[in-house]
Amino acid sequence: KRICIIKHLHTLFFDLTNSMIRLMMPSEMQKTIKIDVEHLAMINLQKSHQIQMYLLSNDIYLPKILVDRIAGVCYTFDSITKSIMNDNTEENKKRLNDFYIEKVRPLLVFTTDYYSIFYR
Protein backbone atom coordinates (compact mmCIF):
# COMPACT_ATOMS: atom_id res chain seq x y z
CA LYS A 1 0.00 0.00 0.00
CA ARG A 2 2.84 2.38 0.85
CA ILE A 3 4.39 1.97 -2.60
CA CYS A 4 1.09 2.81 -4.30
CA ILE A 5 0.60 5.89 -2.12
CA ILE A 6 4.11 7.19 -2.80
CA LYS A 7 3.71 6.51 -6.51
CA HIS A 8 0.39 8.38 -6.66
CA LEU A 9 1.79 11.25 -4.59
CA HIS A 10 4.72 11.53 -6.98
CA THR A 11 2.31 11.58 -9.94
CA LEU A 12 0.22 14.36 -8.35
CA PHE A 13 3.34 16.35 -7.52
CA PHE A 14 4.83 15.86 -10.98
CA ASP A 15 1.56 17.04 -12.58
CA LEU A 16 1.64 20.19 -10.45
CA THR A 17 5.25 20.92 -11.41
CA ASN A 18 4.47 20.57 -15.12
CA SER A 19 1.68 23.07 -14.73
CA MET A 20 3.90 25.29 -12.59
CA ILE A 21 6.40 25.56 -15.44
CA ARG A 22 3.71 27.04 -17.69
CA LEU A 23 3.09 29.70 -15.05
CA MET A 24 6.79 30.66 -15.13
CA MET A 25 6.85 31.30 -18.88
CA PRO A 26 7.61 34.85 -20.00
CA SER A 27 4.45 36.93 -20.51
CA GLU A 28 5.01 37.20 -24.26
CA MET A 29 5.15 33.41 -24.59
CA GLN A 30 2.05 33.03 -22.42
CA LYS A 31 0.19 35.44 -24.72
CA THR A 32 1.44 33.71 -27.86
CA ILE A 33 0.17 30.29 -26.80
CA LYS A 34 -2.90 31.86 -25.16
CA ILE A 35 -2.36 30.88 -21.55
CA ASP A 36 -4.89 32.44 -19.20
CA VAL A 37 -2.61 33.08 -16.22
CA GLU A 38 -5.48 33.63 -13.78
CA HIS A 39 -7.14 30.35 -14.78
CA LEU A 40 -3.87 28.41 -14.76
CA ALA A 41 -2.98 29.80 -11.34
CA MET A 42 -6.38 28.70 -9.97
CA ILE A 43 -5.88 25.21 -11.41
CA ASN A 44 -2.44 25.04 -9.82
CA LEU A 45 -3.84 26.09 -6.45
CA GLN A 46 -6.43 23.32 -6.76
CA LYS A 47 -3.70 20.79 -7.61
CA SER A 48 -1.69 21.93 -4.61
CA HIS A 49 -4.75 21.57 -2.39
CA GLN A 50 -5.35 18.08 -3.78
CA ILE A 51 -1.79 17.09 -2.84
CA GLN A 52 -2.22 18.48 0.66
CA MET A 53 -5.50 16.57 1.14
CA TYR A 54 -3.87 13.40 -0.17
CA LEU A 55 -1.04 13.86 2.32
CA LEU A 56 -3.49 14.29 5.19
CA SER A 57 -5.47 11.21 4.27
CA ASN A 58 -2.36 9.03 3.84
CA ASP A 59 0.17 10.45 6.27
CA ILE A 60 0.27 7.26 8.37
CA TYR A 61 1.91 5.50 5.41
CA LEU A 62 4.53 8.18 4.79
CA PRO A 63 7.56 9.32 6.76
CA LYS A 64 6.98 12.58 8.62
CA ILE A 65 9.94 14.25 6.90
CA LEU A 66 8.39 13.62 3.48
CA VAL A 67 4.95 14.87 4.55
CA ASP A 68 6.47 18.01 6.11
CA ARG A 69 8.63 18.78 3.08
CA ILE A 70 5.80 18.39 0.59
CA ALA A 71 3.35 20.35 2.73
CA GLY A 72 5.91 23.16 3.09
CA VAL A 73 6.52 23.23 -0.64
CA CYS A 74 2.78 23.39 -1.33
CA TYR A 75 2.32 26.21 1.19
CA THR A 76 5.12 28.30 -0.34
CA PHE A 77 3.95 27.50 -3.87
CA ASP A 78 0.44 28.71 -2.98
CA SER A 79 1.84 31.97 -1.64
CA ILE A 80 3.94 32.66 -4.75
CA THR A 81 1.07 31.67 -7.05
CA LYS A 82 -1.25 34.14 -5.32
CA SER A 83 1.41 36.83 -5.82
CA ILE A 84 1.45 36.04 -9.54
CA MET A 85 -2.34 36.21 -9.66
CA ASN A 86 -2.19 39.71 -8.16
CA ASP A 87 0.82 40.86 -10.16
CA ASN A 88 1.97 38.76 -13.13
CA THR A 89 5.43 40.32 -13.30
CA GLU A 90 8.68 38.76 -14.36
CA GLU A 91 9.94 39.33 -10.81
CA ASN A 92 7.22 37.09 -9.34
CA LYS A 93 7.86 34.51 -12.05
CA LYS A 94 11.54 34.58 -11.14
CA ARG A 95 10.60 33.92 -7.50
CA LEU A 96 8.61 30.90 -8.65
CA ASN A 97 11.47 29.73 -10.88
CA ASP A 98 14.03 30.06 -8.07
CA PHE A 99 11.68 28.22 -5.71
CA TYR A 100 11.22 25.48 -8.30
CA ILE A 101 14.97 25.01 -8.75
CA GLU A 102 15.85 25.16 -5.04
CA LYS A 103 12.94 23.27 -3.45
CA VAL A 104 10.70 21.49 -5.95
CA ARG A 105 13.17 19.67 -8.21
CA PRO A 106 15.12 18.22 -5.26
CA LEU A 107 11.85 17.05 -3.74
CA LEU A 108 10.90 15.26 -6.95
CA VAL A 109 14.25 13.44 -6.83
CA PHE A 110 13.74 12.69 -3.14
CA THR A 111 10.31 11.09 -3.71
CA THR A 112 11.64 9.10 -6.67
CA ASP A 113 14.56 7.83 -4.61
CA TYR A 114 12.30 7.06 -1.66
CA TYR A 115 9.91 5.15 -3.91
CA SER A 116 12.76 3.14 -5.44
CA ILE A 117 13.92 2.03 -1.97
CA PHE A 118 10.59 0.30 -1.38
CA TYR A 119 10.16 -0.91 -4.93
CA ARG A 120 13.42 -2.88 -5.02
C-alpha positions as CSV (number, residue, x, y, z in Angstrom):
1,K,0.0,0.0,0.0
2,R,2.8,2.4,0.9
3,I,4.4,2.0,-2.6
4,C,1.1,2.8,-4.3
5,I,0.6,5.9,-2.1
6,I,4.1,7.2,-2.8
7,K,3.7,6.5,-6.5
8,H,0.4,8.4,-6.7
9,L,1.8,11.2,-4.6
10,H,4.7,11.5,-7.0
11,T,2.3,11.6,-9.9
12,L,0.2,14.4,-8.4
13,F,3.3,16.4,-7.5
14,F,4.8,15.9,-11.0
15,D,1.6,17.0,-12.6
16,L,1.6,20.2,-10.4
17,T,5.2,20.9,-11.4
18,N,4.5,20.6,-15.1
19,S,1.7,23.1,-14.7
20,M,3.9,25.3,-12.6
21,I,6.4,25.6,-15.4
22,R,3.7,27.0,-17.7
23,L,3.1,29.7,-15.1
24,M,6.8,30.7,-15.1
25,M,6.8,31.3,-18.9
26,P,7.6,34.9,-20.0
27,S,4.5,36.9,-20.5
28,E,5.0,37.2,-24.3
29,M,5.1,33.4,-24.6
30,Q,2.0,33.0,-22.4
31,K,0.2,35.4,-24.7
32,T,1.4,33.7,-27.9
33,I,0.2,30.3,-26.8
34,K,-2.9,31.9,-25.2
35,I,-2.4,30.9,-21.6
36,D,-4.9,32.4,-19.2
37,V,-2.6,33.1,-16.2
38,E,-5.5,33.6,-13.8
39,H,-7.1,30.4,-14.8
40,L,-3.9,28.4,-14.8
41,A,-3.0,29.8,-11.3
42,M,-6.4,28.7,-10.0
43,I,-5.9,25.2,-11.4
44,N,-2.4,25.0,-9.8
45,L,-3.8,26.1,-6.4
46,Q,-6.4,23.3,-6.8
47,K,-3.7,20.8,-7.6
48,S,-1.7,21.9,-4.6
49,H,-4.8,21.6,-2.4
50,Q,-5.4,18.1,-3.8
51,I,-1.8,17.1,-2.8
52,Q,-2.2,18.5,0.7
53,M,-5.5,16.6,1.1
54,Y,-3.9,13.4,-0.2
55,L,-1.0,13.9,2.3
56,L,-3.5,14.3,5.2
57,S,-5.5,11.2,4.3
58,N,-2.4,9.0,3.8
59,D,0.2,10.4,6.3
60,I,0.3,7.3,8.4
61,Y,1.9,5.5,5.4
62,L,4.5,8.2,4.8
63,P,7.6,9.3,6.8
64,K,7.0,12.6,8.6
65,I,9.9,14.3,6.9
66,L,8.4,13.6,3.5
67,V,5.0,14.9,4.6
68,D,6.5,18.0,6.1
69,R,8.6,18.8,3.1
70,I,5.8,18.4,0.6
71,A,3.4,20.4,2.7
72,G,5.9,23.2,3.1
73,V,6.5,23.2,-0.6
74,C,2.8,23.4,-1.3
75,Y,2.3,26.2,1.2
76,T,5.1,28.3,-0.3
77,F,4.0,27.5,-3.9
78,D,0.4,28.7,-3.0
79,S,1.8,32.0,-1.6
80,I,3.9,32.7,-4.8
81,T,1.1,31.7,-7.1
82,K,-1.2,34.1,-5.3
83,S,1.4,36.8,-5.8
84,I,1.5,36.0,-9.5
85,M,-2.3,36.2,-9.7
86,N,-2.2,39.7,-8.2
87,D,0.8,40.9,-10.2
88,N,2.0,38.8,-13.1
89,T,5.4,40.3,-13.3
90,E,8.7,38.8,-14.4
91,E,9.9,39.3,-10.8
92,N,7.2,37.1,-9.3
93,K,7.9,34.5,-12.1
94,K,11.5,34.6,-11.1
95,R,10.6,33.9,-7.5
96,L,8.6,30.9,-8.7
97,N,11.5,29.7,-10.9
98,D,14.0,30.1,-8.1
99,F,11.7,28.2,-5.7
100,Y,11.2,25.5,-8.3
101,I,15.0,25.0,-8.8
102,E,15.8,25.2,-5.0
103,K,12.9,23.3,-3.4
104,V,10.7,21.5,-5.9
105,R,13.2,19.7,-8.2
106,P,15.1,18.2,-5.3
107,L,11.9,17.0,-3.7
108,L,10.9,15.3,-7.0
109,V,14.2,13.4,-6.8
110,F,13.7,12.7,-3.1
111,T,10.3,11.1,-3.7
112,T,11.6,9.1,-6.7
113,D,14.6,7.8,-4.6
114,Y,12.3,7.1,-1.7
115,Y,9.9,5.1,-3.9
116,S,12.8,3.1,-5.4
117,I,13.9,2.0,-2.0
118,F,10.6,0.3,-1.4
119,Y,10.2,-0.9,-4.9
120,R,13.4,-2.9,-5.0
